[in-house]
């Protein structure tokens, strides 16, 4: 379940502020967060194994 839009907007604003207002750097930081989250999910699914049909 995705976070509410307000939470996403707050995160984006916080990352942008932490990057000193540099939008390109903020995009890169957010992309790294997305990649780390997707890797974490993939590892979890691999531990669960395949579902039985």
GIBELQUI-V363048 format. One record per helix or strand of 3 or more residues. SS is the DSSP state (helix for helix, strand for strand). FROM is the first residue (numbers start at 1). LEN is the number of residues. If there is no record, write none. Layout:
ss->SS from->FROM len->LEN
ss->SS from->FROM len->LEN
This chain:
ss->helix from->5 len->14
ss->helix from->23 len->26
